[in-house]
Structures are given as structure tokens and as C-alpha cells.
Amino acid sequence: MDILLFSALILAITGSVIGFASGFFGVGGGFLMVPVQYWLLTSLGFDPTLSLRIAFGTSLAVILPTALSSTWGHHCRRCVLLRPLALMVVPGIIGGFAGAAIATHAPGRLMACLFGVLLILAAVRMFFSHTPTGEEHIPESLYVYLPWGFAFGLVSGLFGIGGGIVMVPVMTTMLHVPLRKAIGTSTAFMVCSSASGIISYVINGLDVADLPPYSFGYINVAYWCILVAVSVPLAQLGVRAAHTISPEKIKLLFVILMIGIALYMIFGSG
């Protein structure tokens, strides 16, 4: 099979998975997009550090339209908490821009290992997390959401993920937000955090040499088109599933997948 056709097929499959994951779990799908793109680019002979930065940047660029699609579905089901979202948006944008700026100058191997460690911690948190059903104790304080907004945005920009992979467990276990509302609010937050990260990846990659064809800064437009074409419609399917299927039924498989990818990024991506 032609290498370009094979790459397109792999990206299409990846896009379908991350689109569903975005709507169902409130995550951006970067946990899968980043290693897949990294593997494809390094297989084509591109520098590992350059490949990782492109994977991060392109992942964020895919997350934006996918999150928009998911957010609309969750909002229609009254599962987006507007006040906490409004409080986290500005620090989230600042954190996303800062994280992307750091990632575009940090060693690629270090970023790959940190990304793997983050996935393992998120997987453990998700596996053991308790998901509240009531809303009586959801905090409204400005001082609670501002630092968390920055932290979620920073993680998003650093690793090319939406931040939901960390945000959903934190909101359910530490902020006492019901799971479906944590997912909906996380998805809406990703729209803002990914947008600022995208700008940073573009700016920092404009003058870089030896980028793959069809790249705009650290964003590969060809990969972006394939991933978005599949992920956006699948996001709506994920939203519907999130409101009809118990997340517990597939949580274990999701955790195993994250740990598998984490181990690859730590031990097999060098």
C-alpha cells in the first residue's frame, strides 16, 4: 500500500476514535492523535523533536472544531456550567499560550516522557475517581477556578491535548461536579485553551526549516484536514452516547489504552 494512502487511512481511523472520545469523555483526543502523528512523521524520516512539535500543534488545531461540535451537543442538554467556564476561560487562554511556547522550545524526548507520565497519572485518577451525582457542593469562588483554569490551559498547550484528560477527573473528584457536567464544561473549555495554543504553535514554527509539506508553522494542514473531516461528525455521536451509556462500561478499556500509549511515548518513541 502506498505510504500516503496508508497514512491517510491511519489518520482517518484515529480521527473517528478521537471524535467519539471528545463527545463522550470531554477530552480532546490528543492522547491518541499525538503518538499516531509522531509515529507517522518519524516513519517518514522527519526529525523526532520536530515531529513531536508538529504532532502537538496539529492535535490542538483538530481539537478546536471537534470541541465546538461537542460543546453544542452538551449545551443543548444543559451540561455546560457557564459560570465556572467563564471564570476559567481567561487564565486558560494564558496557560494554553504559555504551554505551547514552552513546548516549542523544550527537548522532544523530555516532552515525550512528560506526556507519557501525564497519561499514566490521568489513567490512575480516572480509574479510582468517584463521580458525584449531586450539585450541592459545586464551588462558585473566583479563587478556585482561576488557578485551575491556568493549569488546565498550561497542560493543553504543553502536550497538544484539550486538557480534559486532566480536567474531568479534577472537576469530579476535587470540585464535586457531576460527571456529565464535568464532561460538558471541559469540552467547552477546550475551545478556548486550544485556540490560544494553536496561535502559539503557528507563530513559533513559521521560520523553522525542514517542515513537512503543507505545514503552517507547527501545524500540518494535510493531517488536520483528514482528522477533522472524521472527528467532527463523530463528536456528536459521542455526545449522544455520553447521555445514554454508563461511562463505567468502557472506562477500564479507556484507562488501558491511555497506559499503553503512555508506555509507548516513554519507552518506544526515542
Contacts in CASP RR format, 6 or more apart in sequence:
PFRMAT RR
TARGET T0000
AUTHOR 0000-0000-0000
METHOD contacts of the structure
MODEL  1
MDILLFSALILAITGSVIGFASGFFGVGGGFLMVPVQYWLLTSLGFDPTL
SLRIAFGTSLAVILPTALSSTWGHHCRRCVLLRPLALMVVPGIIGGFAGA
AIATHAPGRLMACLFGVLLILAAVRMFFSHTPTGEEHIPESLYVYLPWGF
AFGLVSGLFGIGGGIVMVPVMTTMLHVPLRKAIGTSTAFMVCSSASGIIS
YVINGLDVADLPPYSFGYINVAYWCILVAVSVPLAQLGVRAAHTISPEKI
KLLFVILMIGIALYMIFGSG
1 9 0 8 1.000
3 44 0 8 1.000
7 40 0 8 1.000
7 44 0 8 1.000
8 226 0 8 1.000
10 36 0 8 1.000
10 40 0 8 1.000
11 36 0 8 1.000
11 37 0 8 1.000
11 40 0 8 1.000
11 223 0 8 1.000
11 226 0 8 1.000
11 227 0 8 1.000
12 226 0 8 1.000
12 229 0 8 1.000
12 230 0 8 1.000
14 32 0 8 1.000
14 33 0 8 1.000
14 36 0 8 1.000
14 227 0 8 1.000
15 33 0 8 1.000
15 62 0 8 1.000
15 226 0 8 1.000
15 227 0 8 1.000
15 230 0 8 1.000
15 231 0 8 1.000
15 234 0 8 1.000
16 230 0 8 1.000
16 231 0 8 1.000
16 234 0 8 1.000
17 29 0 8 1.000
17 32 0 8 1.000
18 28 0 8 1.000
18 29 0 8 1.000
18 30 0 8 1.000
18 32 0 8 1.000
18 33 0 8 1.000
18 62 0 8 1.000
18 66 0 8 1.000
18 227 0 8 1.000
18 231 0 8 1.000
19 29 0 8 1.000
19 66 0 8 1.000
19 70 0 8 1.000
19 230 0 8 1.000
19 231 0 8 1.000
19 232 0 8 1.000
19 234 0 8 1.000
19 235 0 8 1.000
19 238 0 8 1.000
20 234 0 8 1.000
20 235 0 8 1.000
20 237 0 8 1.000
20 238 0 8 1.000
20 241 0 8 1.000
21 27 0 8 1.000
21 28 0 8 1.000
21 29 0 8 1.000
21 32 0 8 1.000
21 238 0 8 1.000
21 254 0 8 1.000
22 28 0 8 1.000
22 29 0 8 1.000
22 63 0 8 1.000
22 66 0 8 1.000
22 67 0 8 1.000
22 69 0 8 1.000
22 70 0 8 1.000
22 187 0 8 1.000
22 190 0 8 1.000
22 231 0 8 1.000
22 235 0 8 1.000
22 238 0 8 1.000
23 70 0 8 1.000
23 74 0 8 1.000
23 183 0 8 1.000
23 187 0 8 1.000
23 235 0 8 1.000
23 236 0 8 1.000
23 237 0 8 1.000
23 238 0 8 1.000
23 239 0 8 1.000
23 241 0 8 1.000
23 242 0 8 1.000
24 183 0 8 1.000
24 238 0 8 1.000
24 239 0 8 1.000
24 241 0 8 1.000
24 242 0 8 1.000
24 247 0 8 1.000
25 164 0 8 1.000
25 168 0 8 1.000
25 183 0 8 1.000
25 242 0 8 1.000
25 247 0 8 1.000
25 254 0 8 1.000
26 70 0 8 1.000
26 164 0 8 1.000
26 168 0 8 1.000
26 183 0 8 1.000
26 184 0 8 1.000
26 186 0 8 1.000
26 187 0 8 1.000
26 190 0 8 1.000
26 242 0 8 1.000
27 161 0 8 1.000
27 162 0 8 1.000
27 163 0 8 1.000
27 164 0 8 1.000
27 165 0 8 1.000
27 168 0 8 1.000
27 186 0 8 1.000
28 63 0 8 1.000
28 66 0 8 1.000
28 67 0 8 1.000
28 161 0 8 1.000
28 162 0 8 1.000
28 163 0 8 1.000
28 164 0 8 1.000
28 165 0 8 1.000
28 190 0 8 1.000
28 194 0 8 1.000
29 59 0 8 1.000
29 63 0 8 1.000
29 66 0 8 1.000
29 161 0 8 1.000
29 162 0 8 1.000
29 165 0 8 1.000
30 59 0 8 1.000
30 63 0 8 1.000
30 159 0 8 1.000
30 160 0 8 1.000
30 161 0 8 1.000
30 162 0 8 1.000
30 165 0 8 1.000
31 119 0 8 1.000
31 122 0 8 1.000
31 161 0 8 1.000
31 165 0 8 1.000
31 258 0 8 1.000
31 261 0 8 1.000
32 257 0 8 1.000
32 261 0 8 1.000
33 55 0 8 1.000
33 58 0 8 1.000
33 59 0 8 1.000
33 62 0 8 1.000
33 227 0 8 1.000
34 52 0 8 1.000
34 55 0 8 1.000
34 56 0 8 1.000
34 59 0 8 1.000
34 115 0 8 1.000
34 159 0 8 1.000
34 160 0 8 1.000
34 161 0 8 1.000
34 265 0 8 1.000
35 55 0 8 1.000
35 261 0 8 1.000
35 264 0 8 1.000
35 265 0 8 1.000
35 269 0 8 1.000
37 51 0 8 1.000
37 54 0 8 1.000
37 55 0 8 1.000
37 58 0 8 1.000
37 59 0 8 1.000
37 220 0 8 1.000
37 223 0 8 1.000
38 48 0 8 1.000
38 51 0 8 1.000
38 52 0 8 1.000
38 55 0 8 1.000
38 112 0 8 1.000
38 265 0 8 1.000
38 269 0 8 1.000
39 269 0 8 1.000
40 223 0 8 1.000
41 50 0 8 1.000
41 51 0 8 1.000
41 54 0 8 1.000
41 55 0 8 1.000
41 212 0 8 1.000
42 48 0 8 1.000
42 51 0 8 1.000
42 269 0 8 1.000
44 212 0 8 1.000
46 54 0 8 1.000
46 210 0 8 1.000
46 212 0 8 1.000
47 210 0 8 1.000
48 108 0 8 1.000
48 109 0 8 1.000
48 269 0 8 1.000
48 270 0 8 1.000
49 107 0 8 1.000
49 108 0 8 1.000
49 109 0 8 1.000
50 208 0 8 1.000
50 210 0 8 1.000
50 211 0 8 1.000
52 108 0 8 1.000
52 111 0 8 1.000
52 112 0 8 1.000
53 103 0 8 1.000
53 104 0 8 1.000
53 108 0 8 1.000
53 201 0 8 1.000
53 205 0 8 1.000
53 218 0 8 1.000
54 211 0 8 1.000
54 212 0 8 1.000
54 215 0 8 1.000
54 218 0 8 1.000
54 219 0 8 1.000
54 220 0 8 1.000
55 160 0 8 1.000
56 100 0 8 1.000
56 103 0 8 1.000
56 111 0 8 1.000
56 157 0 8 1.000
56 158 0 8 1.000
56 159 0 8 1.000
56 160 0 8 1.000
56 201 0 8 1.000
56 218 0 8 1.000
57 100 0 8 1.000
57 160 0 8 1.000
57 197 0 8 1.000
57 198 0 8 1.000
57 201 0 8 1.000
57 218 0 8 1.000
57 219 0 8 1.000
58 218 0 8 1.000
58 219 0 8 1.000
58 220 0 8 1.000
58 223 0 8 1.000
58 224 0 8 1.000
58 227 0 8 1.000
59 160 0 8 1.000
59 161 0 8 1.000
60 100 0 8 1.000
60 156 0 8 1.000
60 157 0 8 1.000
60 160 0 8 1.000
60 161 0 8 1.000
60 162 0 8 1.000
60 194 0 8 1.000
60 197 0 8 1.000
60 198 0 8 1.000
60 201 0 8 1.000
61 194 0 8 1.000
61 198 0 8 1.000
61 201 0 8 1.000
61 219 0 8 1.000
61 224 0 8 1.000
62 224 0 8 1.000
62 227 0 8 1.000
62 228 0 8 1.000
62 231 0 8 1.000
63 160 0 8 1.000
63 161 0 8 1.000
63 162 0 8 1.000
63 190 0 8 1.000
63 194 0 8 1.000
64 190 0 8 1.000
64 191 0 8 1.000
64 194 0 8 1.000
64 195 0 8 1.000
64 198 0 8 1.000
65 228 0 8 1.000
65 231 0 8 1.000
65 232 0 8 1.000
66 228 0 8 1.000
66 231 0 8 1.000
66 232 0 8 1.000
66 235 0 8 1.000
67 162 0 8 1.000
67 187 0 8 1.000
67 188 0 8 1.000
67 190 0 8 1.000
67 191 0 8 1.000
67 194 0 8 1.000
67 235 0 8 1.000
68 191 0 8 1.000
69 232 0 8 1.000
69 233 0 8 1.000
69 235 0 8 1.000
69 236 0 8 1.000
70 184 0 8 1.000
70 187 0 8 1.000
70 235 0 8 1.000
70 236 0 8 1.000
70 238 0 8 1.000
70 239 0 8 1.000
71 80 0 8 1.000
71 184 0 8 1.000
71 187 0 8 1.000
71 188 0 8 1.000
71 190 0 8 1.000
71 191 0 8 1.000
73 236 0 8 1.000
73 239 0 8 1.000
74 80 0 8 1.000
74 180 0 8 1.000
74 183 0 8 1.000
74 184 0 8 1.000
74 187 0 8 1.000
74 188 0 8 1.000
74 239 0 8 1.000
74 242 0 8 1.000
75 184 0 8 1.000
75 188 0 8 1.000
77 180 0 8 1.000
77 239 0 8 1.000
77 243 0 8 1.000
79 180 0 8 1.000
79 181 0 8 1.000
79 183 0 8 1.000
79 184 0 8 1.000
79 185 0 8 1.000
79 243 0 8 1.000
80 181 0 8 1.000
80 184 0 8 1.000
80 185 0 8 1.000
80 187 0 8 1.000
80 188 0 8 1.000
81 138 0 8 1.000
81 177 0 8 1.000
81 181 0 8 1.000
81 185 0 8 1.000
83 140 0 8 1.000
84 138 0 8 1.000
84 140 0 8 1.000
84 145 0 8 1.000
84 175 0 8 1.000
84 177 0 8 1.000
84 185 0 8 1.000
85 185 0 8 1.000
85 188 0 8 1.000
85 189 0 8 1.000
87 142 0 8 1.000
87 145 0 8 1.000
87 146 0 8 1.000
87 149 0 8 1.000
88 145 0 8 1.000
88 146 0 8 1.000
88 148 0 8 1.000
88 149 0 8 1.000
88 152 0 8 1.000
88 189 0 8 1.000
89 149 0 8 1.000
89 189 0 8 1.000
89 192 0 8 1.000
91 146 0 8 1.000
91 147 0 8 1.000
91 149 0 8 1.000
91 150 0 8 1.000
91 153 0 8 1.000
92 149 0 8 1.000
92 150 0 8 1.000
92 152 0 8 1.000
92 153 0 8 1.000
92 154 0 8 1.000
92 156 0 8 1.000
92 189 0 8 1.000
92 192 0 8 1.000
92 193 0 8 1.000
92 196 0 8 1.000
93 153 0 8 1.000
93 192 0 8 1.000
93 193 0 8 1.000
93 195 0 8 1.000
93 196 0 8 1.000
94 150 0 8 1.000
94 153 0 8 1.000
94 196 0 8 1.000
95 149 0 8 1.000
95 150 0 8 1.000
95 153 0 8 1.000
95 154 0 8 1.000
95 156 0 8 1.000
95 157 0 8 1.000
95 193 0 8 1.000
95 196 0 8 1.000
96 153 0 8 1.000
96 154 0 8 1.000
96 156 0 8 1.000
96 157 0 8 1.000
96 193 0 8 1.000
96 196 0 8 1.000
96 197 0 8 1.000
96 200 0 8 1.000
97 157 0 8 1.000
97 196 0 8 1.000
97 197 0 8 1.000
97 199 0 8 1.000
97 200 0 8 1.000
98 154 0 8 1.000
98 157 0 8 1.000
99 153 0 8 1.000
99 154 0 8 1.000
99 156 0 8 1.000
99 157 0 8 1.000
99 158 0 8 1.000
99 197 0 8 1.000
99 200 0 8 1.000
100 157 0 8 1.000
100 158 0 8 1.000
100 160 0 8 1.000
100 196 0 8 1.000
100 197 0 8 1.000
100 198 0 8 1.000
100 199 0 8 1.000
100 200 0 8 1.000
100 201 0 8 1.000
100 204 0 8 1.000
101 200 0 8 1.000
101 204 0 8 1.000
102 158 0 8 1.000
103 111 0 8 1.000
103 157 0 8 1.000
103 158 0 8 1.000
103 159 0 8 1.000
103 160 0 8 1.000
104 200 0 8 1.000
104 201 0 8 1.000
104 204 0 8 1.000
104 205 0 8 1.000
104 218 0 8 1.000
105 204 0 8 1.000
109 270 0 8 1.000
111 158 0 8 1.000
111 159 0 8 1.000
112 265 0 8 1.000
112 266 0 8 1.000
112 269 0 8 1.000
112 270 0 8 1.000
113 265 0 8 1.000
113 266 0 8 1.000
114 158 0 8 1.000
114 159 0 8 1.000
115 159 0 8 1.000
115 262 0 8 1.000
115 265 0 8 1.000
116 261 0 8 1.000
116 262 0 8 1.000
116 263 0 8 1.000
116 265 0 8 1.000
116 266 0 8 1.000
117 262 0 8 1.000
117 266 0 8 1.000
118 155 0 8 1.000
118 159 0 8 1.000
118 165 0 8 1.000
118 166 0 8 1.000
118 262 0 8 1.000
119 165 0 8 1.000
119 258 0 8 1.000
119 259 0 8 1.000
119 261 0 8 1.000
119 262 0 8 1.000
119 265 0 8 1.000
120 258 0 8 1.000
120 259 0 8 1.000
120 262 0 8 1.000
122 165 0 8 1.000
122 166 0 8 1.000
122 169 0 8 1.000
122 258 0 8 1.000
123 255 0 8 1.000
123 258 0 8 1.000
123 259 0 8 1.000
123 262 0 8 1.000
125 166 0 8 1.000
125 169 0 8 1.000
125 173 0 8 1.000
126 168 0 8 1.000
126 169 0 8 1.000
126 251 0 8 1.000
126 254 0 8 1.000
126 255 0 8 1.000
126 258 0 8 1.000
127 251 0 8 1.000
127 252 0 8 1.000
127 255 0 8 1.000
129 169 0 8 1.000
129 172 0 8 1.000
129 173 0 8 1.000
130 172 0 8 1.000
130 173 0 8 1.000
131 172 0 8 1.000
131 178 0 8 1.000
131 179 0 8 1.000
131 247 0 8 1.000
132 172 0 8 1.000
132 176 0 8 1.000
132 177 0 8 1.000
132 178 0 8 1.000
132 179 0 8 1.000
133 178 0 8 1.000
134 176 0 8 1.000
134 178 0 8 1.000
135 176 0 8 1.000
135 177 0 8 1.000
135 178 0 8 1.000
135 181 0 8 1.000
137 176 0 8 1.000
138 175 0 8 1.000
138 176 0 8 1.000
138 177 0 8 1.000
139 145 0 8 1.000
139 175 0 8 1.000
139 176 0 8 1.000
144 175 0 8 1.000
148 170 0 8 1.000
148 175 0 8 1.000
149 189 0 8 1.000
151 166 0 8 1.000
152 163 0 8 1.000
152 164 0 8 1.000
152 166 0 8 1.000
152 167 0 8 1.000
152 170 0 8 1.000
152 189 0 8 1.000
152 193 0 8 1.000
153 163 0 8 1.000
153 193 0 8 1.000
153 196 0 8 1.000
155 161 0 8 1.000
155 162 0 8 1.000
155 163 0 8 1.000
155 166 0 8 1.000
156 162 0 8 1.000
156 163 0 8 1.000
156 164 0 8 1.000
156 190 0 8 1.000
156 193 0 8 1.000
156 194 0 8 1.000
156 197 0 8 1.000
157 193 0 8 1.000
157 196 0 8 1.000
157 197 0 8 1.000
157 200 0 8 1.000
160 197 0 8 1.000
162 190 0 8 1.000
162 193 0 8 1.000
162 194 0 8 1.000
163 186 0 8 1.000
163 189 0 8 1.000
163 190 0 8 1.000
163 193 0 8 1.000
164 186 0 8 1.000
164 187 0 8 1.000
164 189 0 8 1.000
164 190 0 8 1.000
165 258 0 8 1.000
167 182 0 8 1.000
167 186 0 8 1.000
167 189 0 8 1.000
168 179 0 8 1.000
168 182 0 8 1.000
168 183 0 8 1.000
168 186 0 8 1.000
171 177 0 8 1.000
171 182 0 8 1.000
171 185 0 8 1.000
171 186 0 8 1.000
172 178 0 8 1.000
172 179 0 8 1.000
172 182 0 8 1.000
175 182 0 8 1.000
177 185 0 8 1.000
179 247 0 8 1.000
180 242 0 8 1.000
180 243 0 8 1.000
183 242 0 8 1.000
198 219 0 8 1.000
201 217 0 8 1.000
201 218 0 8 1.000
201 219 0 8 1.000
202 216 0 8 1.000
202 217 0 8 1.000
202 218 0 8 1.000
202 219 0 8 1.000
203 217 0 8 1.000
204 217 0 8 1.000
204 218 0 8 1.000
205 211 0 8 1.000
205 217 0 8 1.000
205 218 0 8 1.000
206 217 0 8 1.000
208 217 0 8 1.000
208 218 0 8 1.000
211 217 0 8 1.000
211 218 0 8 1.000
212 220 0 8 1.000
213 222 0 8 1.000
214 220 0 8 1.000
214 221 0 8 1.000
214 222 0 8 1.000
215 221 0 8 1.000
END
